[in-house]
Amino acid sequence: MGNRLSGPLADVSGDAGYREHPPRVGFFTDTSVCIGCKACEVACKEWNGLPDTHTDVLSLTGMSYDNTEALGANSWRHVAFIEQAKPVQAGPAGGEPDGAGEATRWLMASDVCKHCTHAACLDVCPTGALVRTEFGTVVVQADVCNGCAYCVSACPFGVIDRREDDGRAWKCTMCYDRLRGGLEPACAKACPTDSIQFGPLDELRATAAARLAELHDAGEKSARLYGHDPDDGIGGAGAFFLLLDEPETYGLPPDPVVTTADLPAMWKWAGVAAAVLVAGVGAAFTGRSPAGLPWRRG
């Protein structure tokens, strides 16, 4: 994904049927000022009443100082700890000398559901459990979810997950209940460095472009925006990021594409195949060859 600030995002709320609706809101996560405190994770769990599990509360993984590892049904915010030991120029990201010409730096990044403009999870949900809200966000209605997990496999970011105890899908709602009350999401409210910024998405994109230019001027040439571009494979994200390295470093796909993009063509060819099948069955009973198909009598 490029670093440019391109055209306007689609009116997803209007497309969902909201004739009058507030501006689309979202998250801009500036990883260059994240300190890895995990206040966002704690605030998210407390406000949303997410279960405390042994894995993400009581134990370390042995692979990192991070004890949650990834987003999941019980972790709707996840702060990744990424240790890099390589030549790094001193800059906004910091870095301490660690031998001749080398430095060690930590990249911290709070990940969350992207609330995609083109959301595959919405496309595949058979019960209507996944819906677009008037704020442009995507939420799961747990009381409607049947646990089919189509959304789990459809998400290009691996965000949605099912709980083992009830089988239903869960993910970030961007604190929909707080939004309806005029409050910002709990994670953004708790972030002590404003790494997580919340507001109208168009304003956040302008803020992100200015911050990116600031970092480039300061010598952080590897800084880039991720998920901000309406011309990308998901139509732009409702939660986008400023990264200090390649997306793969943070466990993010470099060029995400909505997994249902080919559905119309797939249904078209499925219809053609079904028509040919029906014609073949009919021919078997009438003794006539369907148009375009060879026919032999035994």
Secondary structure per residue as TSV (DSSP state, phi and psi in degrees):
chain	resnum	aa	ss	phi	psi
A	1	M	-	360.0	139.0
A	2	G	-	-79.6	-178.2
A	3	N	S	-104.3	1.8
A	4	R	-	-79.0	156.8
A	5	L	-	-102.2	104.4
A	6	S	-	-94.8	-157.7
A	7	G	S	-63.8	-177.0
A	8	P	-	-70.5	152.6
A	9	L	-	-78.3	156.1
A	10	A	-	-66.6	151.9
A	11	D	-	-83.4	81.6
A	12	V	H	-68.0	-33.6
A	13	S	H	-68.3	-42.2
A	14	G	H	-63.0	-41.6
A	15	D	H	-63.9	-27.4
A	16	A	T	-82.1	-3.9
A	17	G	T	108.4	3.4
A	18	Y	-	-84.3	108.1
A	19	R	S	-68.4	-41.6
A	20	E	S	-123.2	126.5
A	21	H	-	-152.9	157.3
A	22	P	-	-70.2	169.0
A	23	P	-	-60.9	149.2
A	24	R	-	-64.5	132.5
A	25	V	E	-113.4	166.2
A	26	G	E	-171.0	-169.8
A	27	F	E	-113.7	139.1
A	28	F	E	-117.8	114.3
A	29	T	E	-103.5	112.2
A	30	D	E	-93.6	98.2
A	31	T	G	-70.0	-14.7
A	32	S	G	-69.7	-17.0
A	33	V	G	-116.4	8.6
A	34	C	-	-73.9	131.8
A	35	I	-	-106.7	5.3
A	36	G	-	71.4	24.1
A	37	C	-	-73.9	-19.3
A	38	K	-	65.5	18.9
A	39	A	H	-60.4	-33.5
A	40	C	H	-65.0	-40.5
A	41	E	H	-62.7	-45.6
A	42	V	H	-65.4	-45.0
A	43	A	H	-62.7	-39.9
A	44	C	H	-62.5	-46.3
A	45	K	H	-62.8	-44.1
A	46	E	H	-66.9	-46.7
A	47	W	H	-67.8	-41.2
A	48	N	H	-90.6	-0.4
A	49	G	T	63.7	37.8
A	50	L	-	-74.5	144.0
A	51	P	-	-62.6	142.4
A	52	D	-	-89.2	121.0
A	53	T	-	-109.7	160.4
A	54	H	I	-59.1	-39.2
A	55	T	I	-65.5	-46.5
A	56	D	I	-95.3	2.5
A	57	V	I	-123.2	-45.2
A	58	L	I	-102.1	-8.9
A	59	S	-	-140.0	158.3
A	60	L	-	-99.3	156.8
A	61	T	-	-80.8	-22.5
A	62	G	S	85.5	-7.6
A	63	M	S	-105.2	-16.9
A	64	S	-	-167.2	168.6
A	65	Y	S	-74.6	-10.9
A	66	D	-	-77.7	127.7
A	67	N	S	-106.3	1.9
A	68	T	S	-105.0	-25.2
A	69	E	-	71.7	-45.1
A	70	A	S	-162.5	166.3
A	71	L	-	-66.7	151.5
A	72	G	B	-165.7	-175.1
A	73	A	T	-61.8	-27.9
A	74	N	T	-109.0	1.6
A	75	S	B	-134.6	96.8
A	76	W	S	-89.0	-14.1
A	77	R	E	-124.4	139.6
A	78	H	E	-139.5	122.7
A	79	V	E	-96.0	113.3
A	80	A	E	-83.6	140.0
A	81	F	E	-110.6	114.9
A	82	I	E	-122.0	115.4
A	83	E	E	-96.9	127.7
A	84	Q	E	-121.3	126.0
A	85	A	E	-117.9	95.7
A	86	K	E	-163.7	170.7
A	87	P	-	-60.3	121.7
A	88	V	-	-136.5	131.4
A	89	Q	-	-76.5	138.7
A	90	A	-	-63.1	137.3
A	91	G	S	-171.7	-158.3
A	92	P	T	-58.4	-27.5
A	93	A	T	-80.1	-12.3
A	94	G	-	81.2	-165.1
A	95	G	-	142.9	135.3
A	96	E	E	-114.1	136.7
A	97	P	E	-56.5	136.8
A	98	D	-	-141.5	59.7
A	99	G	S	108.7	-177.2
A	100	A	T	-68.7	113.5
A	101	G	T	70.2	7.6
A	102	E	-	-117.8	157.5
A	103	A	E	-145.7	157.1
A	104	T	E	-112.3	128.3
A	105	R	E	-131.1	153.8
A	106	W	E	-107.6	131.0
A	107	L	E	-103.4	122.6
A	108	M	E	-111.7	138.9
A	109	A	E	-152.7	126.2
A	110	S	E	-92.6	111.6
A	111	D	E	-93.8	158.4
A	112	V	E	-163.4	168.4
A	113	C	-	-57.1	140.7
A	114	K	-	-84.6	-12.5
A	115	H	-	48.3	56.9
A	116	C	-	-58.9	149.4
A	117	T	S	-65.2	-47.6
A	118	H	S	-104.4	96.6
A	119	A	-	-98.9	111.1
A	120	A	H	-63.5	-32.6
A	121	C	H	-59.8	-37.1
A	122	L	H	-65.8	-38.4
A	123	D	H	-65.3	-35.8
A	124	V	H	-97.1	-12.3
A	125	C	-	-66.9	120.1
A	126	P	S	-84.7	-11.9
A	127	T	S	-109.7	-6.3
A	128	G	S	79.3	16.3
A	129	A	-	-66.5	-34.6
A	130	L	E	-91.4	126.2
A	131	V	E	-136.1	156.9
A	132	R	E	-93.6	131.0
A	133	T	-	-90.6	173.1
A	134	E	T	-66.1	-16.8
A	135	F	T	-90.0	-0.2
A	136	G	S	87.4	2.5
A	137	T	-	-87.2	168.4
A	138	V	E	-117.8	127.2
A	139	V	E	-129.0	157.6
A	140	V	E	-104.7	126.3
A	141	Q	-	-88.9	102.0
A	142	A	T	-61.8	-29.2
A	143	D	T	-76.4	-8.8
A	144	V	T	-107.3	-17.0
A	145	C	-	-67.5	132.4
A	146	N	-	-103.1	4.3
A	147	G	-	75.7	20.4
A	148	C	-	-68.1	-25.8
A	149	A	-	71.8	14.3
A	150	Y	H	-59.0	-38.9
A	151	C	H	-65.8	-33.3
A	152	V	H	-61.5	-46.1
A	153	S	H	-77.8	-22.0
A	154	A	H	-81.5	-26.1
A	155	C	-	-68.1	122.2
A	156	P	T	-72.3	-9.2
A	157	F	T	-107.9	-3.1
A	158	G	-	65.4	32.9
A	159	V	-	-80.5	-49.3
A	160	I	-	-75.2	143.3
A	161	D	E	-145.7	157.9
A	162	R	E	-104.7	145.1
A	163	R	-	-81.7	138.5
A	164	E	T	-66.4	-31.6
A	165	D	T	-77.7	-30.9
A	166	D	T	-122.7	-9.4
A	167	G	-	77.8	-1.6
A	168	R	-	-86.4	158.9
A	169	A	E	-88.1	144.3
A	170	W	E	-142.2	150.0
A	171	K	-	-167.0	177.2
A	172	C	-	-57.7	135.6
A	173	T	-	-105.5	4.5
A	174	M	-	54.0	34.3
A	175	C	-	50.2	58.8
A	176	Y	H	-54.5	-37.9
A	177	D	H	-64.8	-37.1
A	178	R	H	-69.8	-39.3
A	179	L	H	-60.2	-41.8
A	180	R	H	-66.1	-22.6
A	181	G	T	-94.8	6.5
A	182	G	T	81.0	17.3
A	183	L	-	-106.6	154.6
A	184	E	-	-81.7	157.8
A	185	P	-	-57.3	152.4
A	186	A	H	-60.7	-38.2
A	187	C	H	-64.9	-44.2
A	188	A	H	-67.2	-36.9
A	189	K	H	-63.3	-35.8
A	190	A	H	-86.3	-16.9
A	191	C	-	-66.6	119.3
A	192	P	T	-78.2	-16.0
A	193	T	T	-111.3	3.4
A	194	D	-	60.6	28.5
A	195	S	-	-62.6	-38.4
A	196	I	E	-98.4	112.0
A	197	Q	E	-110.6	138.1
A	198	F	E	-123.3	144.0
A	199	G	E	164.5	-170.6
A	200	P	E	-56.6	134.2
A	201	L	H	-64.1	-37.8
A	202	D	H	-62.7	-39.6
A	203	E	H	-67.0	-39.9
A	204	L	H	-64.3	-37.5
A	205	R	H	-65.4	-37.7
A	206	A	H	-67.1	-40.9
A	207	T	H	-61.8	-42.1
A	208	A	H	-65.1	-41.2
A	209	A	H	-62.8	-40.0
A	210	A	H	-67.2	-40.9
A	211	R	H	-65.8	-39.2
A	212	L	H	-61.9	-44.8
A	213	A	H	-61.5	-39.2
A	214	E	H	-61.6	-44.4
A	215	L	H	-66.6	-40.6
A	216	H	H	-62.5	-40.7
A	217	D	H	-65.2	-28.8
A	218	A	T	-83.8	0.1
A	219	G	T	100.5	1.5
A	220	E	-	-88.1	73.9
A	221	K	T	-70.5	-18.5
A	222	S	T	-81.9	-6.6
A	223	A	-	-64.9	142.2
A	224	R	E	-155.2	158.6
A	225	L	E	-96.2	146.4
A	226	Y	E	-135.0	122.5
A	227	G	S	90.3	5.8
A	228	H	-	-90.8	-16.7
A	229	D	-	-89.7	119.6
A	230	P	T	-65.4	-13.4
A	231	D	T	-94.0	7.5
A	232	D	S	-82.5	-174.1
A	233	G	B	-72.3	-9.5
A	234	I	T	-118.7	9.9
A	235	G	S	74.5	16.9
A	236	G	-	91.5	148.8
A	237	A	-	-105.5	151.1
A	238	G	S	-81.0	-10.8
A	239	A	E	-133.5	108.8
A	240	F	E	-124.6	173.3
A	241	F	E	-138.3	151.5
A	242	L	E	-105.4	119.1
A	243	L	E	-110.1	156.6
A	244	L	S	-107.8	8.4
A	245	D	S	-158.3	-176.1
A	246	E	-	-59.3	147.6
A	247	P	G	-55.1	-36.0
A	248	E	G	-60.5	-29.1
A	249	T	G	-59.9	-32.3
A	250	Y	G	-96.0	6.3
A	251	G	T	77.3	24.2
A	252	L	-	-107.3	141.8
A	253	P	-	-67.1	136.9
A	254	P	S	-67.3	-34.5
A	255	D	S	-137.4	74.1
A	256	P	-	-64.8	143.2
A	257	V	B	-131.5	137.0
A	258	V	-	-59.3	125.2
A	259	T	T	-72.5	-10.7
A	260	T	T	-101.1	14.1
A	261	A	T	-59.6	-32.2
A	262	D	T	-96.0	8.9
A	263	L	H	-58.4	-45.6
A	264	P	H	-56.4	-44.6
A	265	A	H	-66.6	-37.7
A	266	M	H	-63.7	-44.0
A	267	W	H	-65.2	-36.2
A	268	K	H	-60.3	-50.0
A	269	W	H	-71.6	-29.4
A	270	A	H	-64.7	-38.1
A	271	G	H	-66.1	-40.3
A	272	V	H	-62.9	-44.2
A	273	A	H	-63.4	-39.5
A	274	A	H	-65.4	-39.6
A	275	A	H	-64.0	-42.1
A	276	V	H	-63.8	-40.2
A	277	L	H	-62.7	-45.2
A	278	V	H	-62.9	-41.4
A	279	A	H	-63.1	-39.5
A	280	G	H	-65.0	-41.6
A	281	V	H	-64.0	-42.3
A	282	G	H	-62.6	-39.8
A	283	A	H	-65.7	-32.2
A	284	A	H	-63.8	-31.4
A	285	F	H	-86.7	-29.7
A	286	T	H	-95.3	-17.0
A	287	G	-	81.7	9.8
A	288	R	-	-107.2	145.6
A	289	S	-	-82.1	128.9
A	290	P	-	-62.8	149.6
A	291	A	T	-54.6	130.9
A	292	G	T	85.0	-2.0
A	293	L	-	-114.7	136.5
A	294	P	-	-68.2	149.1
A	295	W	-	-139.4	131.1
A	296	R	-	-128.9	138.5
A	297	R	-	-96.5	141.1
A	298	G	-	-71.9	360.0
